[in-house]
Amino acid sequence: MVASTDIQTADGVVRGRRGRRVLRWRSLPYAAPPVGDLRFRAPQPVTRWAGVRESTEFGFAAMQHRAGARVGPRSYQPTAEDALTLNVTVPTTPSSTPRPVLVFIHGGGYLTGTSALALYSGGRLAVRGDVVLVSLNYRLGAFGYVDFGEFSTPDHDFESNLGLRDQVAALAWVRTNIAAFGGDPDNVTVFGESAGAHAVLSLLATPAAKGLFHQAISQSPPADWAMTAADARAFALRCVDKLGATPDTAAKALLTASANDIRRAVDRTSNRVLRERRGLFPIAPVVDGDFLPQAPIDAIAEGNAHRVPLIIGTNRDEGTLFAKFADSLPTTPDRLRAAVGDDAESRIAATYPGYPAAKAAVRAGGDFVFWRPSVTVMAGHSRYAPTYAYRYDFTPRAAQLAGLGSTHASDLIPVFGFGESPAGRAITAPGGRRGLRAVTDQFQDNWLAFARTGAPLPSWPAYTEDSRTTMIIDSPARLEHDPDKAKRLAWQGVRVPTLTT
C-alpha cells in the first residue's frame, strides 16, 4: 500500500517525498487558515484545491516567541497564524493490511513548539513498528488558549479552547484521510508529551473527540491544568489591558492588532501571573461548560471521560530542566509554599529527604506539577478503562554530570529512537549508549504493542488502586507497587491555585 508519493485526500492531491526508508508528507492543511474573519474562531474546513499540492517542506509554526520555534542550533521555523497543518510519515515497505496510526501532539507549555522539530520526525518509530505516524501543529498561547469570549460581538464570536478544537479537527482529518496513506482509521493512538500529554487528557474529556482515537498515551502531563470560566475571564481582561484596549474596544483591537502585538501582550500577562500565583499556569484549556464541560482531571475521576486504554507516566527528575533553564515551576521552598500553603508544604517536605536543600526542593516542585496530578489520573481512569503507569528513571552519564538526571522531556529521545542520531550519541557519551538502547527498546516495544493491540507487552500489568503497579523504565526495567507511597499520601488533596480567589 502507498507506493506513490501522490495521494488523493478529501481536499485534493498532495505530493510527498520518498526517502530511503520512509515516505513523508509535510504541512498538510487540516483546517482553513485562521486569519482575518477566522481569527479566534473554531477551525473551519479546508478549501479544496485543483492540481497537485507540493507537500515536501515545512510551512509555518504556530504564532509564538521566535525562540520557541528553534529547529536547529542557529535556525528557526518562521511563525504565522496560518499553521494548522500536520505531517504524515509512512514506511516505504508495502503492507497488505492497514497500519496502526500514531498521532503525536508536541509540548511547550501551550506557548511554544512545532511539529517540525527533528526529534519528532518519527521515521525510526514508523519503520520499527510498521505504523503510520502523524504529527500536528495547533494554535498556541494568545491564539489557542485564551478565552476572549467576553468580548464577542454580533458580528464576531470569539470562541474558546481553540487549540483543543484544532486537535479535534486534526483527528477528524485523520479519520477521513489516513486510509489513503495506508493507515487504519479504526486504530488510532494519540500520544503527547508535557503540554501535549495534557492535550491527550483534555481530548479524553472532550465530547467532540469521541470515536476519533482508540488508545491514548500521556507522557509527563501537568494533569490538573485547567482554567475556570471566572479565571479565564479575569486573565483575558488583563491581556486586553496589556494590549492597550478596554472592554469596549477589545473586539476591534483583537481583530486588527498584529499577531505579534497580541502575542506579546498575552505572553507578558502570562509571565506576570506565573510570578503572582506560583503553580497556576494560565495558558490552558478553559472549562467552558460546552466544548470542555469539566476539567480533564475531574472528568476522568468521575468516569465522564472516553473510556479508552491509557498509558500515563512521568520522569523521576521532572523539575531539574526548569530549575536550570526556566523560571516557571515552584522549585524553591518559598515558591512551593506559595503554591500549596504552609500546612501542605510542611507535610510534603517531611517526605523529601534533605528538604529544603535545592535538590529535594527541585524534585518536590517537579512532582507538584507533573507526578502528583498524574497519580490522580492513574487511579481515576483505572476505575473505568485499562490503565498502565510508568516512571522513567534512566539517566545517561552526560545527564548525571549536568545535574539533570531523568529530566523533563528526556523520555522523548528513546520514544522516537533519537539516540541513534548524532545528537543522541553525543548526549550518551561517555557511556550510556547501551543503556539508552535498552530503554529505547522498552519504550518502543511497549508503545507499539499498545498502538497495535490496546495493551503494552504482557510483562507490564495494568494499574489498579489496590496494586498501583508501575513500570520503572530503566536499564534494567523493573516493576514497583505504589512507588513513593509516603509522597503520594502527602500530596493528596493538593490542587493548583486559582487567579480570582
C-alpha positions as CSV (number, residue, x, y, z in Angstrom):
1,M,0.0,0.0,0.0
2,V,1.1,3.6,-0.7
3,A,3.7,3.1,-3.4
4,S,3.2,6.6,-4.7
5,T,4.1,9.9,-3.2
6,D,1.0,11.4,-4.8
7,I,-2.0,10.9,-2.5
8,Q,-5.6,11.8,-3.1
9,T,-7.1,13.3,0.0
10,A,-10.6,14.7,0.5
11,D,-9.3,18.2,-0.2
12,G,-7.1,17.4,-3.2
13,V,-3.9,15.6,-4.3
14,V,-0.8,16.1,-2.1
15,R,2.7,15.2,-3.2
16,G,5.3,14.0,-0.6
17,R,8.9,12.9,-0.7
18,R,10.4,9.4,-0.8
19,G,13.3,8.7,1.4
20,R,15.4,5.6,1.9
21,R,13.1,4.0,4.5
22,V,10.0,6.3,4.7
23,L,7.7,8.4,2.7
24,R,6.9,11.9,4.1
25,W,4.3,14.5,3.6
26,R,4.7,17.8,5.4
27,S,2.5,20.7,6.3
28,L,-0.8,19.2,5.0
29,P,-3.6,21.6,5.9
30,Y,-6.3,20.1,8.1
31,A,-8.3,23.3,8.6
32,A,-8.5,26.7,6.8
33,P,-6.0,29.3,7.8
34,P,-7.5,31.0,11.0
35,V,-6.8,34.5,9.7
36,G,-8.9,37.6,9.0
37,D,-12.5,36.9,10.0
38,L,-11.5,33.4,11.2
39,R,-9.1,34.7,13.9
40,F,-10.2,33.4,17.3
41,R,-12.8,31.2,15.6
42,A,-13.2,27.4,15.7
43,P,-11.3,25.6,12.8
44,Q,-13.1,25.7,9.5
45,P,-12.9,23.3,6.6
46,V,-10.1,23.5,4.1
47,T,-10.9,24.9,0.7
48,R,-10.4,22.2,-1.9
49,W,-7.6,22.8,-4.5
50,A,-7.1,21.7,-8.0
51,G,-3.9,20.0,-9.3
52,V,-1.2,18.7,-7.0
53,R,-0.1,20.4,-3.8
54,E,3.6,20.1,-3.1
55,S,4.0,18.9,0.5
56,T,7.7,18.2,0.9
57,E,8.7,21.2,3.1
58,F,7.5,22.5,6.4
59,G,5.5,25.7,6.4
60,F,4.9,27.8,9.4
61,A,5.0,27.1,13.1
62,A,2.1,28.5,15.2
63,M,2.5,32.0,16.5
64,Q,4.9,32.2,19.4
65,H,8.1,33.8,20.5
66,R,10.8,33.1,17.9
67,A,12.9,31.1,20.4
68,G,10.1,28.5,20.8
69,A,10.3,27.6,17.1
70,R,14.0,26.8,17.1
71,V,14.6,23.8,14.9
72,G,18.4,23.9,14.8
73,P,21.4,25.5,16.6
74,R,21.0,28.6,14.5
75,S,17.8,28.1,12.7
76,Y,14.2,28.9,13.4
77,Q,11.0,28.0,11.7
78,P,9.0,31.0,10.6
79,T,5.8,31.6,12.6
80,A,2.4,32.7,11.4
81,E,-1.3,32.3,12.2
82,D,-1.6,30.1,9.1
83,A,-0.1,27.0,10.8
84,L,-3.0,24.5,11.1
85,T,-1.1,21.7,9.4
86,L,0.0,18.1,10.0
87,N,2.7,15.7,8.8
88,V,2.5,12.1,7.8
89,T,5.3,9.5,7.8
90,V,4.9,6.0,6.4
91,P,7.4,3.2,5.9
92,T,8.4,2.6,2.2
93,T,7.9,-1.2,2.6
94,P,4.5,-2.3,1.3
95,S,1.8,-3.5,3.6
96,S,-1.1,-5.8,2.7
97,T,-3.2,-4.5,5.7
98,P,-3.9,-1.1,7.1
99,R,-1.3,0.1,9.5
100,P,-1.9,1.3,13.1
101,V,-1.8,5.1,13.3
102,L,0.0,7.1,16.0
103,V,-0.8,10.9,16.3
104,F,1.7,12.9,18.2
105,I,1.0,16.3,19.9
106,H,4.0,18.3,20.8
107,G,4.6,20.1,24.1
108,G,5.8,23.5,25.0
109,G,3.5,24.7,27.8
110,Y,0.8,25.6,25.2
111,L,3.0,28.6,24.4
112,T,5.8,27.2,22.2
113,G,6.8,24.3,20.0
114,T,6.4,22.9,16.5
115,S,5.9,19.6,14.8
116,A,8.9,20.4,12.6
117,L,11.4,19.6,15.3
118,A,13.8,16.9,14.1
119,L,13.3,14.9,17.4
120,Y,9.7,14.3,16.3
121,S,10.4,13.2,12.7
122,G,9.4,9.7,13.7
123,G,11.0,7.7,10.9
124,R,12.7,5.2,13.2
125,L,9.5,4.6,15.1
126,A,7.4,4.2,12.0
127,V,9.8,1.7,10.4
128,R,10.3,-0.3,13.6
129,G,6.6,-0.6,14.3
130,D,5.3,-0.7,10.7
131,V,2.9,2.2,11.6
132,V,1.8,5.5,10.2
133,L,3.0,8.4,12.3
134,V,1.2,11.8,12.2
135,S,2.4,15.0,14.0
136,L,0.5,18.2,14.1
137,N,0.6,21.9,14.8
138,Y,-2.1,23.7,16.8
139,R,-2.8,27.2,17.9
140,L,-0.7,28.3,20.9
141,G,-0.8,31.0,23.5
142,A,-2.9,34.0,22.7
143,F,-4.5,32.4,19.7
144,G,-5.2,28.9,21.1
145,Y,-5.6,29.1,24.9
146,V,-7.0,32.4,25.9
147,D,-10.8,32.7,26.1
148,F,-11.8,36.1,24.7
149,G,-15.4,35.2,24.6
150,E,-16.3,38.0,26.9
151,F,-15.6,40.4,24.0
152,S,-17.8,38.7,21.4
153,T,-20.0,41.0,19.3
154,P,-23.0,40.3,17.0
155,D,-20.5,40.3,14.1
156,H,-17.7,38.2,15.6
157,D,-17.9,35.3,18.0
158,F,-14.6,34.8,20.0
159,E,-14.6,31.1,20.7
160,S,-13.0,29.2,23.5
161,N,-10.4,26.3,23.6
162,L,-9.2,26.9,20.0
163,G,-6.0,24.8,20.4
164,L,-8.1,21.9,21.7
165,R,-10.6,22.4,18.8
166,D,-7.6,22.3,16.4
167,Q,-6.5,19.0,17.8
168,V,-10.0,17.5,17.4
169,A,-10.1,18.9,13.8
170,A,-6.7,17.2,13.1
171,L,-8.0,13.9,14.4
172,A,-11.1,14.3,12.2
173,W,-8.8,14.8,9.2
174,V,-7.0,11.6,10.2
175,R,-10.3,9.7,10.3
176,T,-11.2,10.9,6.9
177,N,-7.9,10.7,5.1
178,I,-5.5,8.4,6.7
179,A,-6.6,5.3,4.8
180,A,-5.3,6.8,1.7
181,F,-1.8,6.8,3.3
182,G,-2.2,3.1,4.3
183,G,-3.3,3.8,7.9
184,D,-6.2,2.3,9.8
185,P,-8.8,4.9,10.8
186,D,-10.2,2.4,13.3
187,N,-6.9,2.0,15.2
188,V,-5.6,5.5,16.1
189,T,-3.4,6.1,19.2
190,V,-3.0,9.7,20.3
191,F,0.2,10.5,22.3
192,G,1.9,13.6,23.5
193,E,4.4,14.9,26.0
194,S,4.2,17.7,28.6
195,A,1.5,20.1,27.3
196,G,0.9,17.6,24.5
197,A,0.3,15.0,27.2
198,H,-2.1,17.3,28.9
199,A,-3.8,17.8,25.5
200,V,-4.2,14.0,25.4
201,L,-6.1,14.1,28.7
202,S,-8.1,17.0,27.5
203,L,-9.2,15.0,24.5
204,L,-10.3,12.2,26.8
205,A,-12.6,14.8,28.4
206,T,-13.8,16.4,25.2
207,P,-17.2,15.1,23.9
208,A,-16.4,16.1,20.3
209,A,-13.3,13.8,20.3
210,K,-15.4,10.7,20.9
211,G,-14.5,7.9,18.4
212,L,-11.6,9.8,16.9
213,F,-9.0,7.8,18.8
214,H,-8.9,4.4,20.4
215,Q,-5.8,4.4,22.7
216,A,-4.0,7.3,24.5
217,I,-0.5,7.8,25.8
218,S,0.2,10.7,28.1
219,Q,3.9,11.4,28.9
220,S,4.6,13.8,31.7
221,P,1.2,15.6,31.8
222,P,0.6,18.6,34.1
223,A,-2.6,16.8,34.6
224,D,-4.7,19.3,36.6
225,W,-4.1,22.3,34.4
226,A,-7.4,23.9,33.5
227,M,-8.8,27.4,33.8
228,T,-12.2,28.0,35.4
229,A,-14.5,30.3,33.5
230,A,-14.0,33.0,36.1
231,D,-10.2,32.7,36.0
232,A,-10.2,32.7,32.2
233,R,-12.4,35.9,32.1
234,A,-10.1,37.7,34.6
235,F,-7.0,36.6,32.6
236,A,-8.5,37.8,29.3
237,L,-9.3,41.2,30.8
238,R,-5.7,41.6,31.9
239,C,-4.4,40.6,28.4
240,V,-6.7,43.1,26.7
241,D,-5.5,45.8,29.1
242,K,-1.9,44.9,28.3
243,L,-2.8,45.2,24.6
244,G,-3.8,48.8,25.3
245,A,-7.6,48.2,24.9
246,T,-10.6,48.5,27.1
247,P,-13.5,46.0,27.3
248,D,-15.4,48.3,24.9
249,T,-12.6,48.4,22.3
250,A,-11.3,44.9,22.9
251,A,-13.1,43.2,19.9
252,K,-11.6,45.7,17.4
253,A,-8.2,45.5,19.0
254,L,-8.1,41.7,18.9
255,L,-9.2,41.6,15.2
256,T,-7.0,44.4,13.9
257,A,-3.8,44.3,16.0
258,S,-0.8,42.5,14.6
259,A,-0.4,38.9,15.6
260,N,2.9,39.7,17.3
261,D,1.4,42.5,19.3
262,I,-1.3,40.2,20.6
263,R,1.2,37.5,21.3
264,R,3.5,39.9,23.3
265,A,0.6,41.2,25.4
266,V,-0.5,37.7,26.3
267,D,3.0,36.4,27.0
268,R,3.7,39.3,29.3
269,T,0.5,38.9,31.1
270,S,1.1,35.2,31.5
271,N,4.6,35.8,32.9
272,R,3.2,38.2,35.4
273,V,0.6,35.7,36.6
274,L,3.2,33.0,36.9
275,R,5.1,35.2,39.3
276,E,2.0,36.2,41.3
277,R,0.4,32.7,41.5
278,R,3.1,30.1,41.7
279,G,1.7,26.8,40.4
280,L,-1.0,28.4,38.3
281,F,-0.5,28.2,34.5
282,P,-3.0,30.5,32.8
283,I,-2.4,29.3,29.3
284,A,-4.5,26.2,29.4
285,P,-7.9,24.8,28.3
286,V,-10.9,26.5,29.8
287,V,-13.8,24.7,31.4
288,D,-16.4,26.5,29.3
289,G,-19.3,24.1,30.1
290,D,-19.6,23.4,26.4
291,F,-16.7,22.2,24.3
292,L,-14.9,21.2,27.6
293,P,-17.6,20.5,30.1
294,Q,-15.2,19.6,33.0
295,A,-11.6,19.9,33.9
296,P,-9.9,16.8,32.4
297,I,-8.7,15.5,35.8
298,D,-12.3,15.7,37.2
299,A,-13.9,14.2,34.1
300,I,-11.5,11.3,34.3
301,A,-12.0,10.8,38.1
302,E,-15.8,10.8,37.7
303,G,-16.0,8.5,34.7
304,N,-17.1,11.1,32.3
305,A,-14.0,10.8,30.0
306,H,-13.7,8.5,27.0
307,R,-13.0,5.0,28.3
308,V,-10.1,4.0,26.1
309,P,-6.9,2.3,27.2
310,L,-4.3,4.8,28.6
311,I,-0.6,4.7,29.3
312,I,0.5,7.5,31.6
313,G,3.7,8.3,33.4
314,T,6.3,10.9,34.4
315,N,10.1,11.2,34.7
316,R,11.8,10.9,38.1
317,D,13.6,14.3,37.8
318,E,11.0,16.4,36.0
319,G,11.9,19.7,37.8
320,T,15.7,19.9,37.0
321,L,15.2,21.2,33.5
322,F,13.1,24.1,34.7
323,A,15.4,24.9,37.7
324,K,18.3,25.3,35.3
325,F,16.7,26.8,32.2
326,A,13.3,28.2,33.0
327,D,11.6,30.0,35.9
328,S,8.1,28.6,35.8
329,L,7.9,25.8,38.4
330,P,7.7,26.1,42.2
331,T,11.2,24.5,42.6
332,T,12.2,26.5,45.7
333,P,10.7,26.2,49.2
334,D,9.3,29.8,49.1
335,R,7.6,29.1,45.7
336,L,6.3,25.7,46.8
337,R,4.9,27.3,50.0
338,A,3.2,30.0,47.9
339,A,1.6,27.3,45.7
340,V,0.4,24.8,48.3
341,G,0.2,26.7,51.6
342,D,2.2,26.4,54.8
343,D,0.5,23.3,56.2
344,A,0.8,21.3,53.0
345,E,4.3,22.3,52.5
346,S,5.3,21.1,56.0
347,R,3.6,17.8,55.4
348,I,5.1,17.3,51.9
349,A,8.6,18.4,53.0
350,A,8.8,15.6,55.5
351,T,8.7,13.1,52.6
352,Y,11.6,14.6,50.7
353,P,14.9,13.8,52.4
354,G,17.2,16.8,52.6
355,Y,14.4,19.4,52.1
356,P,14.7,22.4,51.9
357,A,18.1,21.8,50.1
358,A,17.9,22.6,46.4
359,K,17.9,19.1,45.1
360,A,15.0,18.0,47.2
361,A,13.1,21.2,46.6
362,V,13.5,20.9,42.8
363,R,12.2,17.3,42.9
364,A,9.2,18.4,45.0
365,G,8.4,21.2,42.6
366,G,8.6,18.8,39.6
367,D,6.4,16.3,41.4
368,F,3.9,19.1,42.2
369,V,3.3,19.9,38.6
370,F,3.7,16.5,36.9
371,W,3.7,13.4,39.2
372,R,1.1,14.5,41.8
373,P,-1.8,15.0,39.4
374,S,-0.7,12.1,37.2
375,V,-1.2,9.7,40.1
376,T,-4.8,11.0,40.4
377,V,-5.4,10.3,36.7
378,M,-3.9,6.8,37.0
379,A,-6.3,6.0,39.8
380,G,-9.3,7.7,38.3
381,H,-9.0,6.2,34.8
382,S,-8.2,2.8,36.1
383,R,-11.7,2.5,37.6
384,Y,-13.2,2.7,34.1
385,A,-10.7,1.6,31.5
386,P,-7.3,-0.3,31.2
387,T,-4.6,2.0,32.6
388,Y,-0.8,1.4,32.6
389,A,1.5,3.5,34.7
390,Y,5.3,4.1,34.3
391,R,8.1,6.2,35.7
392,Y,11.2,7.0,33.6
393,D,14.4,6.7,35.7
394,F,17.2,6.2,33.1
395,T,20.0,8.8,33.3
396,P,23.0,8.6,30.9
397,R,26.3,9.8,32.3
398,A,26.2,13.1,30.5
399,A,22.8,14.0,32.1
400,Q,24.2,13.0,35.5
401,L,27.2,15.2,35.1
402,A,24.9,18.1,34.1
403,G,22.8,17.6,37.1
404,L,19.7,16.9,35.1
405,G,19.0,13.3,35.9
406,S,16.0,11.8,34.1
407,T,14.6,15.2,33.5
408,H,11.5,16.6,31.8
409,A,11.3,15.6,28.0
410,S,14.3,13.3,28.2
411,D,11.9,10.4,27.6
412,L,11.3,11.7,24.0
413,I,14.8,10.5,23.0
414,P,14.1,6.8,23.4
415,V,10.4,7.1,22.3
416,F,11.5,8.4,18.9
417,G,14.7,6.4,18.7
418,F,16.7,9.6,18.7
419,G,19.6,8.0,20.4
420,E,20.9,6.8,17.1
421,S,21.2,10.3,15.7
422,P,24.4,12.3,16.0
423,A,22.8,14.5,18.8
424,G,21.6,11.4,20.6
425,R,25.0,9.8,20.5
426,A,26.6,13.0,21.9
427,I,24.4,13.1,25.0
428,T,25.2,9.4,25.8
429,A,28.9,9.9,25.6
430,P,30.9,8.9,27.5
431,G,29.0,5.8,28.5
432,G,25.2,5.2,28.5
433,R,24.7,4.2,24.9
434,R,24.0,0.6,25.7
435,G,21.5,1.6,28.4
436,L,19.8,4.1,26.1
437,R,19.4,1.3,23.5
438,A,17.8,-0.8,26.2
439,V,15.3,1.8,27.3
440,T,14.6,2.7,23.7
441,D,13.6,-0.9,23.2
442,Q,11.4,-0.8,26.3
443,F,9.6,2.4,25.2
444,Q,9.1,1.5,21.6
445,D,8.2,-2.2,22.1
446,N,5.5,-1.2,24.6
447,W,4.3,1.9,22.8
448,L,4.0,-0.1,19.5
449,A,2.3,-3.1,21.1
450,F,-0.2,-0.7,22.8
451,A,-0.9,1.0,19.4
452,R,-1.4,-2.3,17.8
453,T,-3.5,-4.1,20.4
454,G,-4.6,-1.6,23.1
455,A,-2.2,-3.2,25.7
456,P,1.6,-3.0,26.2
457,L,3.7,-6.1,26.4
458,P,2.4,-8.8,28.8
459,S,5.3,-8.0,31.2
460,W,3.6,-4.7,32.1
461,P,0.4,-5.3,34.3
462,A,-2.4,-2.8,34.4
463,Y,-2.6,-0.2,37.2
464,T,-5.3,-0.6,39.8
465,E,-5.9,1.4,43.0
466,D,-5.2,-1.8,45.0
467,S,-1.8,-2.6,43.5
468,R,-0.7,0.7,41.9
469,T,1.8,-1.4,39.8
470,T,4.2,0.9,38.0
471,M,6.7,0.1,35.3
472,I,10.1,1.7,36.1
473,I,11.7,2.2,32.8
474,D,15.4,2.0,33.3
475,S,18.3,-0.3,32.4
476,P,17.2,-2.8,33.6
477,A,13.4,-2.2,33.9
478,R,11.5,-3.3,37.0
479,L,8.0,-3.2,38.5
480,E,7.2,-1.4,41.7
481,H,3.9,-1.4,43.6
482,D,2.8,2.0,44.9
483,P,6.2,3.7,44.4
484,D,6.8,6.7,46.7
485,K,3.7,5.9,48.7
486,A,4.5,8.4,51.5
487,K,4.9,11.2,49.0
488,R,1.7,10.2,47.3
489,L,-0.2,10.4,50.6
490,A,1.4,13.7,51.5
491,W,0.3,15.3,48.2
492,Q,-3.3,14.1,48.4
493,G,-5.8,16.9,48.3
494,V,-3.3,19.5,46.9
495,R,-4.6,21.4,43.8
496,V,-3.2,24.3,41.8
497,P,-4.2,27.8,43.0
498,T,-6.7,30.0,41.2
499,L,-6.4,33.5,39.9
500,T,-9.6,35.0,41.3
501,T,-9.7,33.7,44.8
